[in-house]
Amino acid sequence: MLAIAYTDDAHESLQQVMLAQGEARVSARVGDRPCAELLLKTERAARAAVRGLWADPNFAPLPSHDISRIAAVRGQFALVEGKVLSVRENGATIYVNFGRRWAQDFAVIIPKRHRRDFAAANVDPKELEGRRIRVRGWVEQRRGPIMEASAPEQIEVIR
């Protein structure tokens, strides 16, 4: 169950305060797009100001081409960013590929059953091709390192 907590008479949630201080990262599942946008904006400001955990290079987003670093955090929550090389569909899965060697390079998988949620949030996986994105979630290892994105707020287009 997702919850946003406030103290008496607070204008910002506890989550926002922790993010602003750099003491937390936005989760992979926030609940809805407007809430996610607010929390992601707060996290970006703390990261830009190098506050809290953002002063530690171990918490920086991992580059999508650094397969060994991504593989090293298998089973852990991470942020990965890079340019999407291609988007392909196969069976019940949409593959967002960051490298040419799809079986070895980092990829994000989006189960097609979540396609409607992505469409409602105006996130079309096909439109990610050629763009720089930041994705958040848990790193898994199949043939290469992957991350499943089951919610649109897990993917940020980097402008």
C-alpha positions in Angstrom: 0.0 0.0 0.0 1.3 3.4 -0.9 0.9 6.3 1.4 2.0 9.9 1.6 2.6 11.2 5.1 2.2 14.7 6.5 2.9 16.1 9.9 0.4 18.6 11.5 0.1 21.8 9.5 2.8 20.7 7.0 2.6 21.9 3.5 5.1 19.3 2.2 4.9 15.5 2.8 7.6 13.8 4.8 8.6 12.1 1.5 9.2 15.6 -0.1 11.2 16.8 2.8 13.4 13.7 2.8 13.9 14.0 -1.0 14.7 17.7 -0.8 17.4 17.0 1.8 18.8 14.2 -0.4 18.0 11.6 2.2 15.9 9.4 -0.1 15.3 8.5 -3.7 11.9 8.2 -5.4 10.6 4.7 -5.5 9.7 2.7 -8.6 6.0 2.8 -7.6 4.7 6.2 -6.5 1.0 5.8 -7.2 0.0 8.3 -9.8 1.7 10.6 -12.4 1.1 14.0 -10.7 2.5 12.8 -7.4 5.4 11.2 -9.2 6.2 14.4 -11.1 6.3 16.4 -7.9 8.5 13.9 -6.1 10.8 13.5 -9.1 11.2 17.2 -9.4 12.2 17.4 -5.8 14.7 14.6 -6.2 16.2 16.3 -9.3 16.7 19.5 -7.4 18.5 17.6 -4.5 20.7 15.7 -7.1 21.6 19.0 -8.9 22.5 20.6 -5.6 24.5 17.5 -4.6 22.7 17.2 -1.3 22.7 14.2 1.0 23.1 10.8 -0.7 23.7 12.6 -4.0 27.1 13.7 -2.7 28.1 10.0 -2.7 29.0 8.8 -6.2 27.6 5.3 -5.3 24.1 6.7 -5.6 24.6 8.5 -8.9 22.6 7.1 -11.9 24.5 4.4 -13.6 25.4 4.8 -17.3 23.5 2.3 -19.4 26.7 1.3 -21.2 28.5 0.3 -18.0 27.3 -3.3 -17.9 29.7 -4.4 -15.2 28.5 -1.7 -12.8 24.9 -2.4 -13.5 25.4 -6.2 -13.1 27.2 -5.5 -9.8 23.9 -4.0 -8.3 21.8 -7.0 -9.3 18.9 -7.4 -6.9 19.2 -3.8 -5.8 17.3 -0.6 -6.5 19.1 1.6 -9.0 18.8 4.5 -11.4 20.2 3.9 -14.9 20.4 6.4 -17.6 21.4 6.5 -21.2 20.2 6.8 -24.8 17.7 4.3 -26.1 19.0 2.5 -29.2 15.8 0.6 -30.1 12.4 -0.5 -28.9 11.1 -3.9 -29.9 8.1 -6.1 -29.1 8.3 -9.8 -28.7 5.4 -11.8 -27.3 4.0 -10.2 -24.1 7.0 -7.9 -23.7 8.2 -4.5 -24.9 12.0 -4.3 -24.9 13.7 -0.9 -24.5 17.3 -1.6 -25.6 20.3 0.5 -24.8 22.8 -1.5 -26.8 23.2 -3.4 -30.0 23.9 -6.7 -28.3 20.3 -7.2 -26.9 21.2 -10.4 -25.1 24.1 -8.8 -23.2 23.5 -5.1 -23.0 21.2 -3.3 -20.5 17.5 -3.3 -21.4 14.3 -2.2 -19.8 11.3 -4.6 -20.2 7.7 -3.4 -20.1 5.1 -6.1 -19.8 2.4 -5.4 -22.5 -0.3 -5.8 -19.9 0.8 -2.4 -18.5 0.6 -0.7 -22.0 -2.7 1.0 -21.0 -1.1 2.6 -17.9 1.7 3.9 -20.0 -0.7 5.3 -22.6 -2.8 7.0 -19.9 0.4 8.7 -18.7 1.3 9.8 -22.3 4.4 7.5 -22.2 4.7 5.7 -25.5 7.6 3.3 -25.4 8.2 3.5 -29.2 8.8 7.3 -28.8 11.7 6.6 -26.4 13.8 5.4 -29.3 16.8 7.8 -29.8 16.1 9.7 -26.6 18.0 9.8 -23.3 16.0 8.4 -20.4 16.5 7.7 -16.7 14.8 4.5 -15.4 14.5 3.4 -11.8 13.8 0.0 -10.4 15.4 -3.3 -9.4 18.2 -4.6 -11.5 17.8 -8.3 -12.5 20.1 -10.5 -14.5 18.8 -12.6 -17.4 21.2 -12.9 -20.3 22.2 -9.3 -19.6 21.2 -6.9 -17.0 17.5 -5.8 -17.2 15.0 -3.7 -15.3 11.3 -4.1 -15.4 9.2 -1.0 -15.8 5.6 -1.8 -14.8 4.7 1.8 -14.1 5.2 4.9 -16.3 6.7 7.0 -13.5 9.7 4.7 -13.5 10.8 6.3 -16.8 11.9 9.9 -17.1 12.9 11.5 -20.4 16.0 13.5 -19.9 15.7 16.8 -21.7 
